[in-house]
Amino acid sequence: MSPPPSPHLSTLTLDALHLGGLSPEEERQARAHLAECEDCTRRLTTTSSSALHFQQALQQQTLEQMRARLERPRSHRTRPALRWVLLALGATALAVGAVLARMGGGD
């Protein structure tokens, strides 16, 4: 048996309202509910302030870090996986060479 539906707006609805993603009728209903519900109004305020904080602080920092990484010159030190692959290929070539030398030396 499922619990009764909540009389409050869902987090998804609050997010969509904040982002302008509701149809005009859905937005009208959500705003009518907010006019009477302190809990949902408080949750919308929290959603809005969190989004504003992300846009003003975190998003800008993240973009700056990404730009710095993209602008950084690449060198052999920034590609450790490639170095290991080349080392493994070299070791394999030596092993194959040794096996072939033993096979040819037995004739």
TORLO-250464 format. One record per residue (C-alpha): residue in three letters; chain; x, y, z. Coordinates in steps of 0.25 Angstrom, whole numbers, padded with zeros to 4 digits, always signed. Last residue first. Example, Ala and Ser with C-alpha at 12.3 -4.5 7.8 and 13.67 -1.06 7.14 Angstrom:
> SER, A, +0055, -0004, +0029 .
> ALA, A, +0049, -0018, +0031 .
END
This chain:
> ASP, A, +0276, -0100, -0143 .
> GLY, A, +0275, -0097, -0128 .
> GLY, A, +0280, -0083, -0129 .
> GLY, A, +0268, -0078, -0137 .
> MET, A, +0258, -0083, -0127 .
> ARG, A, +0266, -0076, -0116 .
> ALA, A, +0267, -0063, -0123 .
> LEU, A, +0252, -0063, -0126 .
> VAL, A, +0249, -0065, -0112 .
> ALA, A, +0259, -0054, -0108 .
> GLY, A, +0253, -0044, -0118 .
> VAL, A, +0239, -0047, -0114 .
> ALA, A, +0243, -0044, -0099 .
> LEU, A, +0250, -0031, -0104 .
> ALA, A, +0238, -0027, -0112 .
> THR, A, +0229, -0030, -0100 .
> ALA, A, +0237, -0021, -0091 .
> GLY, A, +0237, -0010, -0101 .
> LEU, A, +0222, -0011, -0102 .
> ALA, A, +0220, -0011, -0087 .
> LEU, A, +0229, +0002, -0086 .
> LEU, A, +0221, +0009, -0097 .
> VAL, A, +0208, +0005, -0090 .
> TRP, A, +0214, +0010, -0077 .
> ARG, A, +0218, +0023, -0083 .
> LEU, A, +0204, +0025, -0089 .
> ALA, A, +0197, +0023, -0076 .
> PRO, A, +0206, +0034, -0069 .
> ARG, A, +0202, +0045, -0079 .
> THR, A, +0204, +0058, -0072 .
> ARG, A, +0219, +0055, -0070 .
> HIS, A, +0221, +0053, -0085 .
> SER, A, +0217, +0068, -0087 .
> ARG, A, +0204, +0075, -0089 .
> PRO, A, +0204, +0091, -0088 .
> ARG, A, +0193, +0096, -0079 .
> GLU, A, +0182, +0103, -0086 .
> LEU, A, +0172, +0092, -0085 .
> ARG, A, +0175, +0090, -0070 .
> ALA, A, +0174, +0105, -0067 .
> ARG, A, +0161, +0106, -0075 .
> MET, A, +0155, +0095, -0067 .
> GLN, A, +0159, +0101, -0054 .
> GLU, A, +0153, +0115, -0058 .
> LEU, A, +0140, +0108, -0062 .
> THR, A, +0139, +0101, -0049 .
> GLN, A, +0142, +0113, -0041 .
> GLN, A, +0131, +0121, -0049 .
> GLN, A, +0121, +0109, -0047 .
> LEU, A, +0124, +0109, -0032 .
> ALA, A, +0123, +0123, -0028 .
> GLN, A, +0112, +0131, -0035 .
> GLN, A, +0104, +0120, -0042 .
> PHE, A, +0105, +0110, -0031 .
> HIS, A, +0102, +0121, -0020 .
> LEU, A, +0090, +0125, -0029 .
> ALA, A, +0085, +0111, -0030 .
> SER, A, +0086, +0109, -0015 .
> SER, A, +0079, +0122, -0013 .
> SER, A, +0067, +0118, -0022 .
> THR, A, +0066, +0104, -0016 .
> THR, A, +0066, +0109, -0002 .
> THR, A, +0055, +0120, -0006 .
> LEU, A, +0047, +0109, -0013 .
> ARG, A, +0048, +0100, +0000 .
> ARG, A, +0043, +0112, +0009 .
> THR, A, +0032, +0115, -0001 .
> CYS, A, +0028, +0100, +0000 .
> ASP, A, +0028, +0100, +0015 .
> GLU, A, +0020, +0113, +0016 .
> CYS, A, +0009, +0108, +0008 .
> GLU, A, -0003, +0118, +0004 .
> ALA, A, +0003, +0127, -0007 .
> LEU, A, +0012, +0115, -0011 .
> HIS, A, +0000, +0107, -0015 .
> ALA, A, -0005, +0118, -0024 .
> ARG, A, +0009, +0119, -0030 .
> ALA, A, +0009, +0104, -0033 .
> GLN, A, -0004, +0104, -0039 .
> ARG, A, -0001, +0116, -0048 .
> GLU, A, +0012, +0110, -0052 .
> GLU, A, +0005, +0097, -0056 .
> GLU, A, -0005, +0105, -0064 .
> PRO, A, +0006, +0113, -0071 .
> SER, A, +0015, +0100, -0074 .
> LEU, A, +0026, +0098, -0065 .
> GLY, A, +0041, +0099, -0068 .
> GLY, A, +0044, +0113, -0064 .
> LEU, A, +0057, +0109, -0056 .
> HIS, A, +0051, +0112, -0042 .
> LEU, A, +0038, +0106, -0046 .
> ALA, A, +0045, +0093, -0051 .
> ASP, A, +0053, +0092, -0038 .
> LEU, A, +0040, +0094, -0030 .
> THR, A, +0033, +0083, -0038 .
> LEU, A, +0045, +0074, -0037 .
> THR, A, +0045, +0076, -0022 .
> SER, A, +0031, +0072, -0021 .
> LEU, A, +0020, +0082, -0017 .
> HIS, A, +0013, +0079, -0004 .
> PRO, A, +0000, +0072, -0001 .
> SER, A, +0007, +0059, -0002 .
> PRO, A, +0001, +0047, -0008 .
> PRO, A, -0004, +0037, +0002 .
> PRO, A, +0006, +0026, +0005 .
> SER, A, +0006, +0013, -0004 .
> MET, A, +0000, +0000, +0000 .
END
